[in-house]
């Protein structure tokens, strides 16, 4: 099974999700998305795999979002994907993708990862 986790090591939910994955004997590809932000196409693909609009995977309480709220193109998925690529801190975390099935889950709560492994 091939898994990818969009991970922030400073986030307790992200660390717990990674711990659950590893407890099942799996070692995912780890993408520290703050250091390597996903491009717009990847973000649109994540939205599709999560079966959620891109606007629903934003950390709307994040200072970066609040500061730019009137500029965030919430009604235009393509523009939002471009904006989110340049503001990765606003991306909800963690996101885990099962590359084999093409399914993804949000690790909130961390136990959600069990749905795809």
C-alpha positions as a printed NumPy array, in Angstrom:
array([[  0.   ,   0.   ,   0.   ],
       [  1.345,   3.388,  -0.984],
       [  0.38 ,   6.3  ,   1.282],
       [  1.285,   9.975,   1.247],
       [  0.741,  12.277,   4.201],
       [  0.701,  16.046,   3.861],
       [  2.273,  16.636,   7.218],
       [  3.196,  19.414,   9.61 ],
       [  5.465,  17.961,  12.312],
       [  4.482,  20.789,  14.686],
       [  0.792,  19.77 ,  14.563],
       [ -0.372,  17.245,  17.166],
       [ -3.14 ,  15.878,  14.876],
       [ -0.626,  15.384,  12.097],
       [  1.847,  13.621,  14.401],
       [ -0.908,  11.368,  15.785],
       [ -2.121,  10.479,  12.281],
       [  1.433,   9.54 ,  11.282],
       [  1.745,   7.463,  14.452],
       [ -1.441,   5.531,  13.586],
       [ -0.167,   4.832,  10.07 ],
       [  3.157,   3.577,  11.383],
       [  1.429,   1.45 ,  14.049],
       [ -0.113,  -0.485,  11.156],
       [  3.364,  -1.287,   9.824],
       [  3.181,   1.256,   7.01 ],
       [  5.687,   3.954,   6.144],
       [  4.101,   6.751,   4.131],
       [  5.751,   9.244,   1.859],
       [  5.885,  12.37 ,   4.009],
       [  5.325,  15.729,   2.363],
       [  6.089,  18.576,   4.74 ],
       [  3.77 ,  20.868,   2.847],
       [  4.982,  24.066,   4.527],
       [  8.46 ,  23.42 ,   3.094],
       [  7.224,  21.925,  -0.202],
       [  3.791,  23.405,  -0.939],
       [  1.649,  21.31 ,  -3.275],
       [  1.101,  22.941,  -6.644],
       [ -2.346,  24.044,  -7.79 ],
       [ -3.002,  20.846,  -9.743],
       [ -2.112,  18.679,  -6.738],
       [ -4.414,  20.754,  -4.53 ],
       [ -7.3  ,  20.313,  -6.967],
       [ -6.583,  16.556,  -7.046],
       [ -6.558,  16.406,  -3.239],
       [ -9.922,  18.157,  -3.197],
       [-11.307,  15.548,  -5.602],
       [ -9.889,  12.607,  -3.632],
       [-11.276,  14.048,  -0.398],
       [-14.639,  14.575,  -2.115],
       [-14.658,  18.11 ,  -0.676],
       [-14.568,  21.515,  -2.305],
       [-11.165,  23.127,  -1.976],
       [-12.768,  25.913,   0.043],
       [-13.647,  23.322,   2.714],
       [-10.04 ,  22.349,   3.396],
       [ -8.9  ,  25.757,   4.553],
       [ -7.914,  26.704,   8.072],
       [-10.197,  29.718,   8.218],
       [ -9.036,  30.667,  11.711],
       [ -5.434,  30.958,  10.549],
       [ -4.074,  34.506,  10.752],
       [ -2.9  ,  34.331,   7.145],
       [ -6.459,  33.564,   6.01 ],
       [ -8.038,  36.2  ,   8.228],
       [ -5.659,  38.86 ,   6.972],
       [ -6.347,  38.014,   3.318],
       [ -9.991,  36.928,   3.667],
       [-11.405,  39.489,   1.248],
       [ -8.773,  38.531,  -1.339],
       [ -9.261,  34.757,  -1.093],
       [-11.097,  33.53 ,  -4.239],
       [-13.412,  31.065,  -2.462],
       [-15.808,  30.776,  -5.432],
       [-13.139,  29.949,  -8.027],
       [-11.445,  26.587,  -7.426],
       [ -8.635,  27.224,  -9.898],
       [ -7.782,  30.634,  -8.46 ],
       [ -8.143,  29.274,  -4.926],
       [ -5.721,  26.436,  -5.718],
       [ -3.185,  28.988,  -6.955],
       [ -3.715,  31.147,  -3.85 ],
       [ -3.414,  28.154,  -1.523],
       [ -0.172,  27.068,  -3.192],
       [  1.341,  30.4  ,  -2.15 ],
       [ -0.278,  30.277,   1.316],
       [  0.231,  26.631,   2.396],
       [ -0.162,  27.458,   6.077],
       [ -3.897,  27.824,   5.413],
       [ -4.216,  24.204,   4.168],
       [ -6.008,  21.969,   6.651],
       [ -3.865,  19.145,   7.949],
       [ -3.031,  16.387,   7.805],
       [ -4.27 ,  14.958,   4.535],
       [ -3.489,  11.309,   3.847],
       [ -3.747,   9.831,   0.369],
       [ -3.944,   6.148,  -0.467],
       [ -2.203,   6.258,  -3.843],
       [ -3.455,   2.774,  -4.759],
       [ -7.154,   3.555,  -4.327],
       [ -7.058,   7.261,  -5.172],
       [ -8.872,   8.045,  -1.921],
       [ -7.869,  10.589,   0.68 ],
       [ -8.965,  11.551,   4.176],
       [ -8.433,  14.442,   6.501],
       [ -6.729,  13.358,   9.727],
       [ -9.202,  15.231,  11.923],
       [ -9.672,  13.225,  13.995],
       [ -6.496,  11.217,  13.352],
       [ -8.456,   7.964,  13.419],
       [-10.024,   8.942,  10.074],
       [ -6.903,   7.513,   8.445],
       [ -8.147,   4.015,   9.298],
       [-10.832,   4.452,   6.599],
       [ -8.257,   4.2  ,   3.813],
       [ -5.618,   1.804,   5.181]])
